[in-house]
Amino acid sequence: MVSYVSLLLYGVGGIVVAGMALLVAFQEKLVYVPVLPGLTKSYPITPARLRLIYEDVWLRSSDGVRLHAWFIKLFPDCRDIAHRLEMVRIMLQRLQCNVFMLSYRGYGASDGYPSQHGIIDDAQTALNHLSQRSDIDTDRIVVFGRSLGGAVGTVLTKNNPDKVAALILENTFTSILDMAGVLLPFLKCFIGGPGTKGPKILNFLVRSPWSTIDIIGQVKQPVLFLSGLQDEMVPPSHMQMLYAKAAAHNKQCLFVEFPTGMHMDTWLAGGDHYWRTIRQFFEHHVPEKKETESTQNGHDFERR
């Protein structure tokens, strides 16, 4: 007769094998979502259709992948727009900034397939482009990242202390290793970041760990943390841990909570408080130069 201990060992072994199979086969689909459910890969709406003043920017990453971005310029008459561009419309109005939106490789009109190494390269390519523009104040580039964009933005900001003035993180995870336990709870004992318990025997299978918790403490620029407490995808505790790690090394950190904010709508749920928080952060850490106030607008660099 097979003992209960043997059955338990077989059960645990089966979970580990099943977890390995899921991680190997589907991890990219869990981490990278180039197409939202119900939408096509092509852009459902463009700035041109909405009469926004913008520039189509085509870039080439260091490994040859062609990337697409929009550089949406601040202008007096911002009209209503849909989907993610609605946030950009309000950003233009409330923050008086230009917005650079990059599609990572595999997203939107960009070529290639997403990977951690590749996306870090894409973000650096975009920042290099911005730093060489003559129509913006390159001393006031602010990186804004939500969710995966926050992980990318943290690496970019850490790697470019001379090009990035400040960083804004919204609803960002500590690491994909920690998120694996959130998305696949039965793997929680076998995978996780530095702060989790368990043997973590499946960590080696994760190709895109995006360990923001290990990077954020190395960022020297001012950091604003925007946390939606109703986030249904990334536990708000992840943002709290990121802030604690950053604040231990950087005195220019600010953490702000929005009680009704969910993963993608914190900017909407936060209302005036959300935009006022960012505006005050800009005024304190990246103030507009007095001599250029009449001719030069500040700008923001958002990735998606």
Salt bridges, closest charged atoms under 4 A:
GLU28 OE1 - ARG207 NH2 2.63
GLU55 OE1 - ARG133 NH2 2.77
ASP56 OD1 - HIS68 NE2 2.42
ASP63 OD2 - ARG105 NH1 2.87
ASP77 OD2 - ARG79 NH2 3.21
ASP80 OD1 - ARG89 NE 3.63
GLU86 OE2 - ARG89 NH2 2.66
ASP111 OD2 - ARG66 NE 3.68
ASP121 OD2 - ARG105 NH2 3.98
ASP122 OD1 - ARG105 NH2 2.74
ASP135 OD2 - ARG133 NH2 2.82
ASP137 OD1 - LYS289 NZ 3.74
ASP139 OD2 - LYS289 NZ 2.79
GLU170 OE2 - ARG146 NE 3.01
ASP231 OD2 - HIS263 ND1 2.90
ASP272 OD1 - ARG94 NH2 2.38
ASP272 OD2 - ARG276 NH1 2.22
GLU283 OE2 - ARG279 NE 3.59
